[in-house]
Amino acid sequence: MRRSAQQSEPQVLNRPRGGDWGAGGGGGRGLYIALSLLKRAVISMLFGRTEVIDNTLNPDFVRKFILDYFFEEKQNLRFDLYDVDSKSPDLSKHDFLGQMFCTLGEIVGSPASRLEKPLGGIPGKKCGTIILTAEELGNCRDSATMQFCANKLDKKDFFGKSDPFMVFYRSNEDGTFTICHKTEVVKNTLNPVWQAFPIPVRALCNGDYDRTIKVEVYDWDRDGSHDFIGEFTTSYRELARGQSQFNVYEVSCPPAPPSIALAHRCNPSQSTSLHYMNPYQMNAYAMALKAVGEIIQDYDSDKMFPALGFGAKLPPDGRVSHEFPLNGNIENPYCNGIEGILEAYHQSLKKVQLYGPTNFAPVVNHVARYAAAVQDGSQYFVLLIITDGVISDMSQTKEAIVNVSMGLVLTVNSSFFFSAMVELDGDDIRISSRGKLFVPFRDYMDRTGNHVLSMARLAKDVLAEIPDQFISYMKSRGIKPNPSPPPYTPPGHTQHTQI
């Protein structure tokens, strides 16, 4: 964990995945800014303070806040502005001049990573403006090439031997794990030798050589119900020793945890339906949409999102549709922000009748047509599909996904009907290697009923691959970033150029 020379007690949320970002700000009097990190928008933790700038209404602070940026997480920030009256570190001893709330994603996602927002917090008073800029700091760029083999794995198939493959997970500081690599399947053997594969050390352990790496071994099944063979844990420091007695691991099978099952889609007015609108909490669909949408919307300039439904009978004639606008406006299916999508979703449930079959291909092709029209890299399309996992047009969906030109499709599964989704993300067509990711919502349900934690875990895994897939998409088409904008010059300042 790095320390900043400009702060005596820097605190870092997590070790880096998406990169480190430094942020600075400006706006106020003879004053300084205190930055707080908001955990789930409830618990506030003071992160650091700028230096004090005397006798000015337009300060330009030098001290930076070094934070770890995670594209897949909602990182809430609060900036408080104070007029300094003494040397006391107690903020209550100074005059409060205003505050501003935002997310780190808002700053990073703004043009040139520069965000300008008004300060508030004092009723009836204009508190001025704060300007925040962010820049990416370098981190671990190491890459490793690894190869694994196994001996005498457990036999899982009744006829023949096992078809083993390995899944690698990096550990997170909250105790969860995020998948970072899956090997190929080696057919019909208990002594597999997997192909060597390269992997960035950042992806494997976030640059922390001692962080736990969990490896699971499965017996591949065509229907997606892969049999768990066992698991072991290691670290990159151990793996870096290479082939030796220190890198021989016992593949053990821990006791199975209790399973969690959600009900199949049915009438939304029934409590057994995944679409049931409980007055006290969001249903699984709304939770998945809010978890992912609230993060990714920070990177959309106008916050207007087209939202489509599928698998329903529409009024007034009861025709079955797999490609209808949730807001009912076929000419303008756009909704204002994630809250607008949720409102359209809830209103749509009152008007349509849920009806099978469940076809994915029409929606995938619908969005793909828009994406195909923009080939210059000025726009990047992400499709989020939330479903119960029962796919009726499997062959058409496979073809649509493999041929899709939008660069990335994300699908969140909301129930235990998951075998079809595993087939799409399986070894036959290698969807996941092309940037498509399917995630079962059931795996993220917190056993204590903490839905906020469930949503955060879901969003983290669903969005974790987007940055690397985005870069791969642009590189594959030879699209280069636009030139950096000229440096910002505060009002009243003259920028001098040396000739």
Backbone torsions as a table, in degrees:
resi	resn	phi	psi	omega
1	MET	NA	128.4	-174.8
2	ARG	-85.2	152.5	173.1
3	ARG	-115.4	144.8	177.7
4	SER	-91.3	135.1	179.7
5	ALA	-68.8	-13.3	-177.3
6	GLN	-94.3	-3.6	-178.2
7	GLN	-132.3	137.5	-178.3
8	SER	-78.5	-32.5	-179.5
9	GLU	-135.6	67.9	178.0
10	PRO	-69.2	145.1	177.2
11	GLN	-124.7	135.6	-175.2
12	VAL	-117.3	133.5	-178.6
13	LEU	-59.2	-56.8	-178.5
14	ASN	-150.1	167.3	172.9
15	ARG	-72.3	158.4	-166.3
16	PRO	-72.1	145.4	164.0
17	ARG	-126.4	-55.3	-178.7
18	GLY	-84.1	-4.0	179.7
19	GLY	117.4	158.1	176.7
20	ASP	-90.7	146.0	179.8
21	TRP	-133.3	134.7	175.6
22	GLY	-102.7	137.3	-178.4
23	ALA	-127.6	140.5	175.7
24	GLY	-130.1	165.5	-177.6
25	GLY	-144.8	172.3	179.0
26	GLY	-156.0	151.8	176.0
27	GLY	129.0	118.1	177.2
28	GLY	152.4	-147.2	-175.3
29	ARG	-126.8	-135.8	175.1
30	GLY	-83.5	86.9	-154.3
31	LEU	-154.8	178.6	172.3
32	TYR	-147.8	167.9	-178.4
33	ILE	-114.4	137.6	173.4
34	ALA	-110.2	127.1	179.5
35	LEU	-101.8	129.7	176.7
36	SER	-118.5	143.7	173.2
37	LEU	-96.9	131.8	-178.1
38	LEU	-106.4	113.6	176.9
39	LYS	-87.3	114.1	-179.5
40	ARG	56.5	29.6	175.7
41	ALA	57.5	19.9	-179.7
42	VAL	-122.9	-51.2	-177.4
43	ILE	-94.4	128.0	-179.1
44	SER	-107.7	136.1	178.9
45	MET	-129.6	120.6	178.9
46	LEU	-64.7	124.5	-177.2
47	PHE	-97.4	-41.5	-178.8
48	GLY	177.5	172.1	-178.7
49	ARG	-131.6	147.7	174.3
50	THR	-76.2	175.5	170.2
51	GLU	-73.0	166.3	177.3
52	VAL	-90.4	133.1	175.1
53	ILE	-116.3	122.8	-172.7
54	ASP	-87.6	145.4	165.5
55	ASN	51.7	58.6	177.4
56	THR	-154.2	149.7	174.3
57	LEU	-102.2	-6.7	-177.7
58	ASN	-134.1	66.1	-176.8
59	PRO	-72.1	148.8	173.9
60	ASP	-121.6	97.3	-172.3
61	PHE	-73.8	143.5	-178.4
62	VAL	-96.2	-40.9	-174.9
63	ARG	-63.1	134.2	-178.6
64	LYS	-105.9	152.7	172.3
65	PHE	-102.1	122.0	-179.4
66	ILE	-98.1	113.2	-178.4
67	LEU	-121.3	154.1	172.9
68	ASP	-89.6	125.0	-175.0
69	TYR	-99.1	127.5	178.3
70	PHE	-121.7	110.9	179.3
71	PHE	-55.6	-36.9	-171.7
72	GLU	-85.2	4.0	-179.0
73	GLU	-123.0	151.0	173.9
74	LYS	-91.1	109.0	-176.4
75	GLN	-106.9	99.6	-175.5
76	ASN	-80.1	135.6	-179.6
77	LEU	-126.8	152.1	173.0
78	ARG	-135.4	129.3	178.0
79	PHE	-111.0	121.4	178.1
80	ASP	-109.9	135.0	-177.9
81	LEU	-109.9	132.2	-177.1
82	TYR	-131.1	146.5	169.3
83	ASP	-94.6	123.6	-173.1
84	VAL	-80.8	127.1	178.6
85	ASP	-113.7	-14.5	-179.1
86	SER	-158.2	-177.0	178.3
87	LYS	-89.8	4.8	-178.1
88	SER	-66.1	136.0	176.0
89	PRO	-77.7	-8.4	-178.9
90	ASP	-75.4	116.1	-176.8
91	LEU	-62.1	-27.5	-179.7
92	SER	-68.2	-13.6	179.9
93	LYS	-85.5	-2.4	-177.3
94	HIS	-119.0	162.5	-178.1
95	ASP	-80.7	123.2	177.5
96	PHE	-77.9	127.4	-175.2
97	LEU	-112.6	-8.4	178.6
98	GLY	147.2	169.2	-179.9
99	GLN	-150.0	162.6	179.0
100	MET	-143.9	137.8	177.1
101	PHE	-108.8	141.3	173.9
102	CYS	-162.5	-179.4	172.8
103	THR	-113.7	158.1	177.3
104	LEU	-63.4	-32.4	177.9
105	GLY	-63.6	-34.8	177.3
106	GLU	-61.6	-41.2	-179.0
107	ILE	-67.9	-50.7	-177.6
108	VAL	-63.9	-36.7	-176.7
109	GLY	-82.5	-7.0	178.8
110	SER	-74.4	156.1	177.2
111	PRO	-53.7	128.9	-177.8
112	ALA	58.5	20.8	-178.8
113	SER	53.9	40.7	179.4
114	ARG	-126.0	119.2	-176.3
115	LEU	-117.1	127.7	177.6
116	GLU	-120.3	120.3	-177.5
117	LYS	-139.6	150.9	177.8
118	PRO	-73.2	147.1	173.1
119	LEU	-83.5	147.4	178.6
120	GLY	-138.2	-158.5	176.2
121	GLY	102.2	-10.1	177.1
122	ILE	-122.2	107.1	-175.8
123	PRO	-54.8	133.3	174.7
124	GLY	75.9	9.5	-176.6
125	LYS	-129.7	136.0	172.6
126	LYS	-82.5	122.3	-171.2
127	CYS	-101.6	4.1	-179.2
128	GLY	94.9	-165.5	-174.4
129	THR	-130.1	144.1	174.5
130	ILE	-115.1	138.6	179.9
131	ILE	-118.4	125.2	-178.1
132	LEU	-120.3	136.4	175.2
133	THR	-127.3	152.3	-179.3
134	ALA	-133.3	145.9	174.2
135	GLU	-140.9	145.0	-177.6
136	GLU	-79.1	134.8	175.7
137	LEU	-101.2	151.6	-178.9
138	GLY	-68.7	149.9	173.9
139	ASN	-142.9	-162.0	-173.1
140	CYS	-61.7	124.9	178.6
141	ARG	-114.9	11.2	-178.3
142	ASP	-67.6	152.3	175.7
143	SER	-132.4	145.5	-179.2
144	ALA	-122.6	147.7	172.0
145	THR	-116.7	125.0	-173.7
146	MET	-130.2	153.1	175.0
147	GLN	-141.5	138.4	-176.7
148	PHE	-126.4	151.9	170.8
149	CYS	-138.8	165.2	-179.0
150	ALA	-141.6	156.2	179.5
151	ASN	-130.3	135.4	172.2
152	LYS	56.2	49.3	174.5
153	LEU	-68.5	160.2	-179.4
154	ASP	-66.9	136.3	179.0
155	LYS	-82.2	121.7	-176.1
156	LYS	-110.1	-26.0	-177.7
157	ASP	-87.4	138.2	-179.5
158	PHE	-66.6	-43.3	174.7
159	PHE	-106.4	130.1	-179.3
160	GLY	80.1	-166.4	-177.6
161	LYS	-104.7	-165.8	179.9
162	SER	-85.3	161.7	173.8
163	ASP	-118.2	79.1	-167.6
164	PRO	-80.5	148.5	168.3
165	PHE	-144.7	160.9	-176.2
166	MET	-114.7	145.9	175.6
167	VAL	-125.4	126.7	-177.9
168	PHE	-104.4	138.3	178.9
169	TYR	-128.7	137.7	170.5
170	ARG	-95.4	146.8	-178.6
171	SER	-87.5	146.9	175.8
172	ASN	-106.8	161.2	-175.2
173	GLU	-72.8	-11.0	176.4
174	ASP	-92.7	9.5	177.2
175	GLY	91.5	-4.2	178.9
176	THR	-90.8	172.7	179.3
177	PHE	-127.5	146.1	178.8
178	THR	-122.9	129.1	-178.9
179	ILE	-65.7	138.2	-178.7
180	CYS	-131.0	-12.8	177.4
181	HIS	-165.3	146.4	174.3
182	LYS	-133.0	129.9	179.5
183	THR	-79.7	173.5	172.4
184	GLU	-74.2	166.6	176.4
185	VAL	-89.5	131.5	173.2
186	VAL	-103.7	115.5	-170.2
187	LYS	-79.2	141.1	166.6
188	ASN	53.0	59.9	178.2
189	THR	-158.7	150.6	172.4
190	LEU	-105.8	0.3	-179.4
191	ASN	-130.5	64.0	-173.3
192	PRO	-73.5	151.8	169.1
193	VAL	-124.7	109.4	-178.2
194	TRP	-84.1	155.0	180.0
195	GLN	-68.8	148.8	174.8
196	ALA	-65.1	145.1	-179.8
197	PHE	-141.0	142.9	174.3
198	PRO	-89.0	148.8	177.6
199	ILE	-153.4	135.8	176.2
200	PRO	-64.8	136.9	178.5
201	VAL	-61.3	-31.9	177.2
202	ARG	-59.7	-40.8	179.6
203	ALA	-70.9	-32.5	-175.7
204	LEU	-78.6	-37.5	-175.3
205	CYS	-150.9	16.6	-179.5
206	ASN	57.3	29.5	177.7
207	GLY	80.6	-2.1	178.8
208	ASP	-95.3	105.2	-173.1
209	TYR	-64.9	-19.6	-178.0
210	ASP	-101.5	2.1	-179.6
211	ARG	-70.9	143.2	-177.9
212	THR	-65.2	134.6	172.7
213	ILE	-117.0	124.4	179.2
214	LYS	-103.3	136.4	179.6
215	VAL	-124.6	125.6	177.4
216	GLU	-112.0	144.6	179.6
217	VAL	-118.2	131.4	-177.2
218	TYR	-127.1	155.6	169.5
219	ASP	-98.2	116.9	-175.8
220	TRP	-69.4	135.3	173.7
221	ASP	-125.9	140.4	-175.4
222	ARG	-61.4	-32.6	-178.1
223	ASP	-82.1	3.8	176.5
224	GLY	90.6	-8.9	-179.8
225	SER	-87.4	63.8	-175.7
226	HIS	-60.9	136.8	-179.2
227	ASP	-87.4	131.3	179.6
228	PHE	-76.9	122.1	179.1
229	ILE	-92.1	-44.9	-180.0
230	GLY	168.5	-176.4	-177.3
231	GLU	-150.3	165.0	170.8
232	PHE	-152.7	165.0	178.9
233	THR	-122.6	152.6	179.0
234	THR	-154.7	-163.5	175.6
235	SER	-146.5	163.1	179.7
236	TYR	-66.3	-32.7	178.5
237	ARG	-61.4	-40.2	177.5
238	GLU	-69.1	-43.6	-178.9
239	LEU	-64.0	-32.1	-177.9
240	ALA	-68.0	-12.7	176.9
241	ARG	-68.7	-17.5	178.7
242	GLY	82.3	-166.8	-176.5
243	GLN	-69.5	113.8	-179.2
244	SER	-166.3	178.2	178.7
245	GLN	-65.1	-20.9	-179.0
246	PHE	-76.3	-15.3	-179.4
247	ASN	-113.2	41.2	170.9
248	VAL	-114.7	124.0	-172.1
249	TYR	-124.1	143.1	174.6
250	GLU	-83.8	121.1	179.0
251	VAL	-84.6	105.6	-176.0
252	SER	-108.2	157.9	-178.9
253	CYS	-115.8	104.1	179.9
254	PRO	-72.9	163.8	177.5
255	PRO	-58.7	140.3	-178.8
256	ALA	-71.0	134.6	177.0
257	PRO	-74.3	160.8	177.0
258	PRO	-62.2	141.2	-177.8
259	SER	-86.2	156.2	177.6
260	ILE	-123.8	126.1	-179.6
261	ALA	-121.9	139.3	175.8
262	LEU	-108.2	155.0	-176.7
263	ALA	-75.1	154.3	177.7
264	HIS	-72.2	156.9	179.0
265	ARG	-58.4	134.6	176.1
266	CYS	-154.9	-158.7	-177.5
267	ASN	-58.0	124.7	-176.8
268	PRO	-61.1	-19.1	179.6
269	SER	-79.9	-10.6	179.2
270	GLN	-93.6	140.0	-175.8
271	SER	-66.4	-16.4	179.4
272	THR	-82.0	-7.9	-178.1
273	SER	-82.2	142.5	174.2
274	LEU	-65.6	-20.0	179.7
275	HIS	-93.4	3.8	-176.9
276	TYR	-59.7	128.0	-178.2
277	MET	-92.2	84.7	177.4
278	ASN	-69.0	128.1	-178.7
279	PRO	-67.0	-12.4	-174.9
280	TYR	-106.6	-14.0	179.5
281	GLN	-158.4	158.7	179.2
282	MET	-73.7	149.7	174.7
283	ASN	-80.0	176.8	-173.8
284	ALA	-62.8	-37.1	180.0
285	TYR	-65.6	-47.2	-179.2
286	ALA	-64.9	-38.4	178.8
287	MET	-63.3	-44.3	179.6
288	ALA	-64.6	-43.3	179.8
289	LEU	-63.2	-45.6	-178.7
290	LYS	-67.2	-40.1	-178.0
291	ALA	-61.1	-47.8	-177.8
292	VAL	-79.7	-43.8	-173.8
293	GLY	-65.1	-38.5	-177.3
294	GLU	-65.0	-25.1	178.2
295	ILE	-84.1	-48.8	-172.1
296	ILE	-74.2	-21.4	-179.2
297	GLN	-67.4	-20.7	177.7
298	ASP	-64.2	-17.4	-175.9
299	TYR	-104.0	10.4	176.3
300	ASP	-109.0	129.8	-171.1
301	SER	-70.1	-41.7	-175.6
302	ASP	-101.9	-5.5	177.8
303	LYS	58.8	27.3	177.0
304	MET	-108.1	121.5	-172.6
305	PHE	-124.2	128.5	172.0
306	PRO	-72.6	134.8	-178.7
307	ALA	-127.0	123.6	-176.3
308	LEU	-118.6	148.6	174.6
309	GLY	-113.4	162.2	177.5
310	PHE	-151.1	152.0	179.0
311	GLY	77.7	56.9	-179.3
312	ALA	-157.3	154.8	171.2
313	LYS	-92.0	130.7	-175.0
314	LEU	-103.1	146.4	173.5
315	PRO	-75.0	157.3	2.0
316	PRO	-93.8	-10.1	-171.6
317	ASP	-97.8	-3.8	177.2
318	GLY	75.2	21.5	179.0
319	ARG	-70.6	145.7	179.5
320	VAL	-83.5	132.0	-179.0
321	SER	-131.5	144.4	175.1
322	HIS	-120.9	23.1	-176.9
323	GLU	-164.6	67.8	-177.5
324	PHE	-124.2	146.2	-179.5
325	PRO	-71.7	133.2	-179.7
326	LEU	-64.4	-30.8	-178.9
327	ASN	-84.9	0.3	177.4
328	GLY	80.9	0.6	-177.2
329	ASN	-107.0	101.2	-175.9
330	ILE	-69.0	-24.8	178.9
331	GLU	-79.9	-26.4	-177.8
332	ASN	-143.9	83.5	-176.8
333	PRO	-80.8	9.6	-174.3
334	TYR	-78.9	139.9	177.6
335	CYS	-116.7	147.7	-177.0
336	ASN	-84.7	99.0	177.6
337	GLY	71.9	177.3	-179.8
338	ILE	-66.5	-35.1	177.5
339	GLU	-63.7	-35.7	176.9
340	GLY	-65.7	-37.9	177.1
341	ILE	-65.9	-43.8	179.6
342	LEU	-61.5	-40.2	178.9
343	GLU	-65.4	-43.7	178.2
344	ALA	-63.1	-38.7	178.1
345	TYR	-62.3	-46.8	-179.3
346	HIS	-65.5	-40.1	179.2
347	GLN	-68.6	-35.8	180.0
348	SER	-64.3	-37.1	179.3
349	LEU	-61.9	-25.9	180.0
350	LYS	-80.2	-16.1	-173.2
351	LYS	-109.1	-34.2	-175.6
352	VAL	-98.7	164.9	175.6
353	GLN	-114.0	117.7	-179.7
354	LEU	-60.1	133.8	-172.3
355	TYR	-156.2	139.4	177.0
356	GLY	-86.2	172.7	0.9
357	PRO	-76.5	174.8	177.9
358	THR	-104.1	108.2	-179.3
359	ASN	-112.2	127.1	178.6
360	PHE	-89.1	-36.3	-168.3
361	ALA	-53.5	-42.3	-178.9
362	PRO	-58.8	-42.3	-179.9
363	VAL	-69.2	-42.7	179.3
364	VAL	-60.0	-46.5	-179.8
365	ASN	-67.2	-33.3	178.2
366	HIS	-59.4	-51.5	-178.8
367	VAL	-70.7	-34.4	-179.6
368	ALA	-62.5	-33.5	178.7
369	ARG	-63.3	-39.9	177.2
370	TYR	-66.6	-42.6	-177.8
371	ALA	-66.0	-37.3	-177.7
372	ALA	-65.1	-23.6	-178.5
373	ALA	-79.7	-10.0	-179.1
374	VAL	-120.9	99.3	-175.8
375	GLN	-110.5	1.6	-175.4
376	ASP	-92.5	2.4	178.8
377	GLY	83.5	2.3	-179.1
378	SER	-73.3	-19.9	177.3
379	GLN	-134.3	147.7	178.2
380	TYR	-131.1	125.5	-171.9
381	PHE	-101.7	136.3	175.0
382	VAL	-126.3	125.8	178.9
383	LEU	-107.8	122.0	176.6
384	LEU	-107.5	118.7	177.6
385	ILE	-111.4	127.2	177.2
386	ILE	-114.8	122.2	-170.9
387	THR	-148.1	170.5	175.3
388	ASP	-89.0	-1.8	172.8
389	GLY	92.3	-5.9	179.0
390	VAL	-89.1	106.2	-174.6
391	ILE	-104.8	125.1	-177.2
392	SER	-94.3	-25.1	-178.5
393	ASP	-111.7	58.6	-172.9
394	MET	-58.2	-48.3	-176.4
395	SER	-64.6	-41.4	178.9
396	GLN	-67.1	-36.0	179.1
397	THR	-67.2	-42.5	177.0
398	LYS	-57.5	-46.7	-178.8
399	GLU	-63.6	-41.2	-179.2
400	ALA	-64.7	-40.8	-177.7
401	ILE	-71.4	-44.4	-178.0
402	VAL	-64.1	-35.2	-177.1
403	ASN	-92.8	2.3	-174.1
404	VAL	-65.4	143.2	-177.4
405	SER	-110.0	7.8	-178.1
406	MET	-81.7	-11.7	175.4
407	GLY	96.1	-30.9	-175.9
408	LEU	-158.8	134.3	172.5
409	VAL	-126.7	127.5	176.9
410	LEU	-113.7	133.2	178.4
411	THR	-128.7	129.9	176.3
412	VAL	-108.3	125.1	179.4
413	ASN	-95.0	136.6	-171.2
414	SER	-109.3	7.3	-178.6
415	SER	-147.0	-170.2	-176.7
416	PHE	-91.4	1.1	175.5
417	PHE	-83.1	80.9	-164.7
418	PHE	-114.9	-7.9	-173.5
419	SER	-63.1	-37.4	180.0
420	ALA	-65.6	-37.4	179.6
421	MET	-67.3	-38.5	178.5
422	VAL	-63.7	-35.6	177.9
423	GLU	-62.3	-40.7	178.2
424	LEU	-66.1	-31.4	-178.1
425	ASP	-100.2	19.9	-171.2
426	GLY	-95.6	-164.0	-171.7
427	ASP	-85.8	-17.0	-176.8
428	ASP	-68.0	-44.9	-178.1
429	ILE	-115.6	-0.7	171.6
430	ARG	51.3	49.1	179.6
431	ILE	-61.1	-42.3	-173.6
432	SER	-62.6	-31.6	-178.8
433	SER	-71.5	-12.5	178.9
434	ARG	-103.6	11.4	174.2
435	GLY	97.2	11.2	176.5
436	LYS	-98.1	137.7	-173.9
437	LEU	-136.2	127.7	179.1
438	PHE	-117.1	128.1	-172.6
439	VAL	-129.0	127.5	176.7
440	PRO	-81.0	122.2	-177.8
441	PHE	-62.6	-30.1	-178.0
442	ARG	-58.2	-30.0	-177.4
443	ASP	-71.5	-11.3	-174.6
444	TYR	-112.1	2.3	178.0
445	MET	-70.9	117.0	179.7
446	ASP	-70.5	132.4	-174.9
447	ARG	-67.6	-21.0	179.1
448	THR	-85.3	-2.9	-179.5
449	GLY	86.2	11.4	179.8
450	ASN	-79.8	95.9	-175.9
451	HIS	-71.8	-28.6	177.7
452	VAL	-62.3	-43.4	178.2
453	LEU	-66.8	-40.1	177.9
454	SER	-59.7	-44.4	-178.4
455	MET	-66.2	-39.1	-179.7
456	ALA	-65.6	-41.7	179.0
457	ARG	-65.2	-42.2	179.7
458	LEU	-61.1	-50.8	-177.3
459	ALA	-60.5	-39.1	-178.1
460	LYS	-59.3	-46.7	-176.9
461	ASP	-76.2	-36.2	-179.0
462	VAL	-65.2	-39.2	-173.6
463	LEU	-96.6	-3.8	-171.2
464	ALA	-61.2	-30.9	-174.1
465	GLU	-90.8	-7.4	-173.6
466	ILE	-60.4	-48.9	-177.0
467	PRO	-55.6	-48.6	-179.3
468	ASP	-66.9	-37.2	179.6
469	GLN	-69.1	-36.2	177.1
470	PHE	-61.4	-46.4	179.9
471	ILE	-64.2	-42.7	179.0
472	SER	-61.8	-39.9	179.7
473	TYR	-61.0	-46.7	-178.3
474	MET	-68.4	-42.1	-179.9
475	LYS	-64.0	-38.8	-177.8
476	SER	-65.0	-21.4	179.1
477	ARG	-106.9	8.4	177.3
478	GLY	66.0	26.5	-178.6
479	ILE	-90.8	123.4	-179.0
480	LYS	-103.3	152.6	179.0
481	PRO	-62.1	151.7	175.1
482	ASN	-66.9	155.3	176.8
483	PRO	-58.7	147.8	178.9
484	SER	-62.8	140.7	178.2
485	PRO	-68.7	158.7	178.1
486	PRO	-63.4	151.9	-179.6
487	PRO	-60.1	146.4	-178.3
488	TYR	-73.1	132.4	178.0
489	THR	-111.6	117.9	179.9
490	PRO	-59.6	150.9	178.0
491	PRO	-55.9	136.1	179.0
492	GLY	88.8	-7.9	179.1
493	HIS	-98.6	144.1	176.6
494	THR	-107.3	128.2	179.8
495	GLN	-89.5	122.6	-177.0
496	HIS	-98.4	136.2	178.2
497	THR	-115.2	126.4	178.3
498	GLN	-84.1	129.7	-178.6
499	ILE	-109.8	NA	NA
